[in-house]
Amino acid sequence: MHRLELATKPQQIPRRGRKRLSTEESDPVRLPPPDAERFSDFGSAVTGKLSTRLELTSRLSVRGAGSTGFRAPSLAQTNLSATSTNFIGNPPVPQEVVTLPVNGAAARALGATALKPERSQNLSLGMAWTPTKTFSATLDAYRITIEDRVVFSENLLGAQVQTALAGLGFAGQTSARFFTNAIDTRTNGVDLVANYGVRLADQATLRMTWGTNWGRTFVTRISDNLAQLAALNPKVFGRIERNRVEEAQPRLNSRLSISYAKKALSFEVQHAYFGSFTMRPGAIVDGAGNPVPIVTSAQADQTFRGRWISDVSTSYKFTRFTITGGLDNAFNIYPDRNIPIASNSGILQYTSFSPFGFNGRFVYARIGYRL
């Protein structure tokens, strides 16, 4: 049997002050309806989605989709104001870092402009395979492009920046940052998911799920440096923030889940793999507030190896009570330690970018009661 279906689904974007207009037909072959969004502070946008599915056989089908997206900056991105103290270097040097609200006078004096909405385009192509009643698998490739992505600027450093901040009422601040639409990005990826489930004797069930994702994000555009910053030397978006977008998260992630249940007793094991990622540090400041490179890039950059993390849990259900016990990170796995130059004189043993944290094994027990 060969069947072609076109389907559309309005995008759900819960946002403040929104007026919405959308249509959706029930016919299996139809044109994509528009999805109109109206924001009192960011204007209007029309987005849509077109999806197709072709059944090659009763067990194998291919599918594809394309859509556009719109995301208005959040209230936090527009109005966040915060100050933190970081101790960086060897010996540690305290740095006062202020996050400026993008619409504030201080951020505008450093070149910040009003945030614009992000716009995205999404494409995907995949297949679904169900060879038996107990097994199914899907494989999907995707591409996501985002224009005017909202990101943090670099920490703007230097004696000239400190002088400018002091004149704006932020005396004693070592550096500043703010949100900006500085970049466009493109993410390419592949998702593979397999499911197996079977009923066993004595009302027992066994379920297994394996999912793997490979994805990589590229910065495809960087805004020209702000005119106000050109006179103060720092760049609005550079080495550190680009590293966080492109390399500071694993490109490969995989998870295997196995669950067994028999009447009131259940048992689950999960194995998750978090792939390698790379961190590239920036600079510290000297007593005069001038940026000083920590070391050369070859010495400071560090790639953290991938790790397998295993979680186990078991539950027993009574009439109204459920007792559960388990281990998260059962084998007490830690990420690689920071190299000495990046550890703040040994204070920071592990990177905060570890996707599974750095707290080791966690043992828990809980009791649930159903009313």
C-alpha positions as CSV (number, residue, x, y, z in Angstrom):
1,M,0.0,0.0,0.0
2,H,1.3,3.5,-0.9
3,R,-0.2,6.5,0.8
4,L,0.9,10.1,0.9
5,E,-0.4,12.4,3.7
6,L,0.2,16.1,4.3
7,A,-0.4,17.4,7.8
8,T,0.0,20.6,9.5
9,K,0.1,21.6,13.2
10,P,0.0,25.1,14.5
11,Q,3.1,26.1,16.6
12,Q,2.4,26.6,20.3
13,I,4.4,29.5,21.7
14,P,3.1,30.6,25.1
15,R,4.1,34.3,25.3
16,R,2.9,37.4,26.9
17,G,0.5,39.8,25.1
18,R,-0.1,37.4,22.2
19,K,-2.9,37.5,19.6
20,R,-3.3,34.4,17.6
21,L,-4.9,33.4,14.3
22,S,-4.6,29.9,13.0
23,T,-6.6,27.4,10.9
24,E,-6.4,23.6,10.6
25,E,-8.3,21.4,8.3
26,S,-9.2,17.7,8.9
27,D,-8.7,16.5,5.3
28,P,-5.6,14.2,5.1
29,V,-4.2,16.2,2.1
30,R,-4.2,19.9,2.8
31,L,-2.2,23.1,2.6
32,P,-0.4,24.3,5.7
33,P,-2.4,26.9,7.5
34,P,-0.8,30.1,8.7
35,D,0.0,30.6,12.4
36,A,0.0,34.3,13.1
37,E,1.6,35.7,16.3
38,R,1.2,39.2,17.6
39,F,3.4,40.6,20.5
40,S,2.8,44.0,22.0
41,D,6.5,44.6,22.4
42,F,8.0,42.6,19.4
43,G,5.6,42.9,16.5
44,S,4.0,40.2,14.4
45,A,5.1,36.9,12.8
46,V,3.5,34.2,10.7
47,T,4.9,30.7,11.0
48,G,3.9,27.4,9.5
49,K,4.6,23.7,9.2
50,L,4.3,21.1,6.4
51,S,4.8,17.4,7.1
52,T,4.6,14.4,4.9
53,R,4.5,10.6,5.4
54,L,4.8,7.9,2.8
55,E,4.1,4.3,3.6
56,L,6.4,2.1,1.5
57,T,5.0,-1.1,3.0
58,S,2.9,-1.9,6.0
59,R,6.1,-2.1,8.1
60,L,8.2,0.7,6.6
61,S,7.5,4.4,6.1
62,V,9.4,7.5,5.4
63,R,8.5,11.0,6.6
64,G,9.7,14.6,6.3
65,A,8.8,18.0,7.7
66,G,9.6,21.6,7.4
67,S,8.6,24.5,9.6
68,T,9.4,28.0,10.6
69,G,9.6,29.3,14.1
70,F,9.5,32.5,16.1
71,R,10.6,33.1,19.7
72,A,10.4,36.5,21.4
73,P,13.1,37.3,24.0
74,S,12.1,36.3,27.5
75,L,11.5,38.8,30.2
76,A,14.7,37.6,31.9
77,Q,16.8,38.1,28.8
78,T,15.5,41.6,28.5
79,N,15.6,42.7,32.1
80,L,18.1,40.5,33.9
81,S,20.4,42.4,36.3
82,A,23.0,40.6,38.5
83,T,26.4,40.8,40.0
84,S,28.7,37.9,40.8
85,T,32.2,37.6,42.2
86,N,34.5,35.2,40.4
87,F,38.0,34.2,41.6
88,I,40.2,33.6,38.6
89,G,43.9,33.0,38.1
90,N,46.8,31.6,40.1
91,P,46.8,33.1,42.7
92,P,43.1,33.8,42.5
93,V,42.1,37.4,41.6
94,P,38.5,38.5,42.5
95,Q,36.5,39.8,39.6
96,E,33.2,41.6,39.9
97,V,31.1,40.7,36.9
98,V,27.9,42.6,36.3
99,T,25.1,41.4,34.0
100,L,23.4,44.5,32.6
101,P,19.7,44.7,31.5
102,V,19.9,45.2,27.8
103,N,17.6,48.2,27.8
104,G,19.4,49.9,30.6
105,A,21.6,53.0,30.2
106,A,24.8,51.3,31.1
107,A,24.4,48.5,28.6
108,R,23.3,51.0,25.9
109,A,26.5,53.0,26.6
110,L,28.5,49.9,25.9
111,G,26.7,49.4,22.6
112,A,23.8,47.1,23.5
113,T,20.7,47.4,21.4
114,A,17.1,46.3,21.9
115,L,16.7,42.5,21.5
116,K,15.0,41.2,18.4
117,P,13.0,37.9,18.2
118,E,14.7,34.8,17.1
119,R,13.5,33.2,13.8
120,S,14.1,29.6,12.9
121,Q,13.7,27.2,10.1
122,N,13.5,23.4,10.8
123,L,13.9,20.6,8.3
124,S,13.7,16.8,9.0
125,L,13.7,13.6,7.1
126,G,13.4,10.1,8.5
127,M,12.0,6.7,8.4
128,A,10.0,4.4,10.8
129,W,10.3,0.6,10.8
130,T,8.1,-1.9,12.6
131,P,9.2,-5.4,11.6
132,T,7.3,-7.1,14.4
133,K,4.7,-6.4,17.0
134,T,7.4,-6.2,19.7
135,F,10.0,-4.1,18.0
136,S,10.1,-0.7,16.3
137,A,12.8,1.8,15.2
138,T,13.0,5.3,13.9
139,L,15.8,7.2,12.2
140,D,15.6,11.0,11.6
141,A,18.0,13.6,10.4
142,Y,17.4,17.2,11.0
143,R,18.7,20.7,10.5
144,I,17.7,23.7,12.6
145,T,18.8,27.3,11.7
146,I,18.3,30.2,14.0
147,E,18.7,33.8,13.0
148,D,19.4,36.5,15.5
149,R,20.0,34.0,18.3
150,V,19.9,35.6,21.8
151,V,23.2,34.9,23.6
152,F,25.4,36.4,26.3
153,S,28.1,38.8,25.1
154,E,31.6,38.1,26.2
155,N,32.7,39.3,29.6
156,L,33.9,42.8,28.6
157,L,37.2,43.3,30.3
158,G,39.9,46.0,30.6
159,A,40.8,49.2,32.4
160,Q,38.8,51.3,29.8
161,V,35.7,49.2,30.4
162,Q,36.1,49.6,34.2
163,T,36.4,53.4,33.7
164,A,33.3,53.4,31.6
165,L,31.4,51.3,34.1
166,A,32.5,53.6,37.0
167,G,31.1,56.6,35.1
168,L,27.8,54.8,34.7
169,G,27.5,54.1,38.4
170,F,29.1,50.7,38.6
171,A,32.3,51.6,40.4
172,G,34.4,48.5,41.4
173,Q,33.0,46.3,38.6
174,T,35.8,44.4,36.8
175,S,33.7,43.4,33.7
176,A,30.2,43.5,32.3
177,R,28.1,41.5,29.9
178,F,24.6,41.6,28.4
179,F,22.3,39.7,26.1
180,T,22.6,40.3,22.4
181,N,21.4,39.0,19.0
182,A,25.0,38.6,18.0
183,I,24.9,35.3,16.0
184,D,23.1,33.0,13.7
185,T,23.5,29.2,14.2
186,R,22.9,26.0,12.3
187,T,22.5,22.6,14.0
188,N,22.7,19.4,12.1
189,G,21.8,16.1,13.8
190,V,20.6,12.5,13.7
191,D,18.2,10.7,16.1
192,L,18.0,7.0,16.3
193,V,15.4,5.3,18.6
194,A,14.7,1.6,19.0
195,N,11.9,0.1,21.2
196,Y,11.4,-3.5,22.2
197,G,8.6,-4.8,24.5
198,V,7.3,-8.2,25.3
199,R,5.0,-9.9,27.7
200,L,6.5,-12.8,29.7
201,A,5.0,-15.5,31.8
202,D,3.2,-14.8,35.1
203,Q,2.0,-11.3,34.0
204,A,5.6,-10.1,33.7
205,T,6.7,-7.5,31.0
206,L,10.1,-6.5,29.7
207,R,10.7,-3.2,27.9
208,M,13.9,-1.9,26.3
209,T,14.5,1.4,24.7
210,W,17.7,2.7,23.1
211,G,18.1,6.2,21.9
212,T,21.1,7.9,20.3
213,N,21.5,11.5,19.2
214,W,24.4,13.0,17.3
215,G,24.3,16.8,16.8
216,R,26.6,19.6,16.1
217,T,26.0,23.4,16.2
218,F,27.9,25.9,14.0
219,V,28.0,29.6,14.4
220,T,27.3,30.9,10.8
221,R,27.3,34.6,11.5
222,I,28.8,37.0,14.0
223,S,27.7,40.6,14.2
224,D,30.3,43.3,13.6
225,N,31.8,44.5,16.8
226,L,29.9,47.3,18.4
227,A,31.2,50.8,17.7
228,Q,31.3,51.7,21.4
229,L,33.4,48.6,22.1
230,A,35.8,49.2,19.3
231,A,37.3,52.1,21.3
232,L,37.4,49.9,24.5
233,N,39.1,46.9,22.8
234,P,36.9,43.9,23.7
235,K,34.7,42.0,21.3
236,V,31.0,41.5,21.8
237,F,31.2,37.8,20.9
238,G,34.5,35.9,20.8
239,R,36.4,32.8,21.8
240,I,34.7,32.0,25.1
241,E,31.1,32.4,24.1
242,R,31.6,30.7,20.7
243,N,33.1,27.7,22.5
244,R,30.1,27.5,24.7
245,V,27.8,27.4,21.7
246,E,29.8,25.1,19.5
247,E,31.9,22.8,21.7
248,A,30.8,22.9,25.4
249,Q,28.2,20.2,25.1
250,P,28.6,16.6,23.9
251,R,27.9,16.0,20.2
252,L,27.1,12.3,20.9
253,N,24.5,11.2,23.6
254,S,23.1,7.8,24.0
255,R,20.7,6.1,26.5
256,L,19.7,2.5,27.0
257,S,16.7,1.8,29.4
258,I,15.7,-1.7,30.5
259,S,12.6,-2.2,32.7
260,Y,11.1,-5.3,34.1
261,A,7.8,-5.5,35.9
262,K,6.0,-8.5,37.5
263,K,2.8,-7.8,39.4
264,A,3.7,-5.4,42.2
265,L,7.5,-5.5,41.7
266,S,9.4,-3.4,39.1
267,F,13.0,-3.0,38.3
268,E,14.7,-0.5,35.9
269,V,18.3,0.1,34.7
270,Q,19.4,3.0,32.6
271,H,22.8,3.5,31.0
272,A,23.5,6.9,29.6
273,Y,26.6,7.9,27.5
274,F,27.7,11.5,27.4
275,G,30.2,12.2,24.7
276,S,33.4,14.3,24.9
277,F,33.3,18.1,24.9
278,T,35.9,20.9,24.9
279,M,36.4,24.0,27.0
280,R,38.5,26.9,25.9
281,P,39.3,29.5,28.7
282,G,39.7,33.2,28.2
283,A,41.6,35.8,30.2
284,I,42.1,37.2,33.6
285,V,42.7,40.8,34.6
286,D,45.7,42.3,36.3
287,G,45.6,44.8,39.2
288,A,45.0,47.6,36.7
289,G,42.0,45.8,35.1
290,N,43.8,44.9,31.9
291,P,43.2,41.5,30.3
292,V,46.0,39.1,30.7
293,P,46.0,35.8,28.8
294,I,46.1,32.8,31.2
295,V,48.3,30.8,28.9
296,T,48.5,30.0,25.3
297,S,45.5,28.3,23.7
298,A,47.4,25.0,23.3
299,Q,48.1,24.9,27.0
300,A,44.7,26.0,28.3
301,D,42.2,24.2,26.1
302,Q,40.9,20.9,27.5
303,T,38.8,18.1,26.0
304,F,36.9,16.1,28.5
305,R,36.4,12.4,27.8
306,G,33.0,10.8,27.3
307,R,31.5,8.8,30.2
308,W,28.9,6.1,30.8
309,I,26.5,6.8,33.8
310,S,24.3,4.0,35.2
311,D,21.1,4.4,37.3
312,V,19.2,1.6,38.9
313,S,15.9,1.6,40.8
314,T,13.3,-0.8,42.1
315,S,9.8,-0.3,43.3
316,Y,7.2,-2.4,45.1
317,K,3.5,-1.4,45.1
318,F,1.1,-2.1,47.9
319,T,-2.5,-1.2,47.9
320,R,-1.9,2.4,48.6
321,F,1.8,2.6,49.2
322,T,4.7,2.5,46.8
323,I,8.2,2.0,48.1
324,T,11.1,2.9,45.8
325,G,14.9,2.7,46.2
326,G,17.7,3.4,43.8
327,L,21.1,4.6,42.9
328,D,21.9,7.4,40.5
329,N,25.4,7.2,39.0
330,A,25.7,3.8,40.6
331,F,29.4,3.3,39.7
332,N,30.4,6.7,41.2
333,I,31.7,8.2,37.9
334,Y,33.2,11.6,37.8
335,P,34.2,13.8,34.9
336,D,37.9,14.5,34.1
337,R,39.5,16.9,36.5
338,N,40.3,20.4,35.4
339,I,43.9,20.9,34.3
340,P,45.7,23.0,37.0
341,I,45.6,26.3,35.1
342,A,41.8,26.1,34.8
343,S,41.2,24.9,38.4
344,N,41.6,28.3,40.2
345,S,44.5,27.1,42.3
346,G,42.7,23.8,42.9
347,I,39.4,25.4,44.1
348,L,37.5,24.1,41.1
349,Q,38.3,20.5,40.6
350,Y,35.7,19.8,38.0
351,T,34.1,21.8,35.2
352,S,30.6,23.1,35.7
353,F,29.8,22.2,32.1
354,S,29.8,18.4,32.9
355,P,26.5,17.1,31.5
356,F,26.1,14.7,34.4
357,G,27.4,17.0,37.2
358,F,30.3,16.2,39.5
359,N,28.7,14.9,42.7
360,G,29.2,11.2,42.1
361,R,26.8,8.5,43.4
362,F,23.5,9.4,44.8
363,V,21.5,6.9,46.9
364,Y,17.8,7.5,47.6
365,A,14.6,5.9,49.0
366,R,11.1,7.3,48.9
367,I,7.6,6.2,49.9
368,G,4.5,7.3,47.9
369,Y,0.9,7.2,49.1
370,R,-2.1,7.2,46.9
371,L,-5.3,8.8,48.3
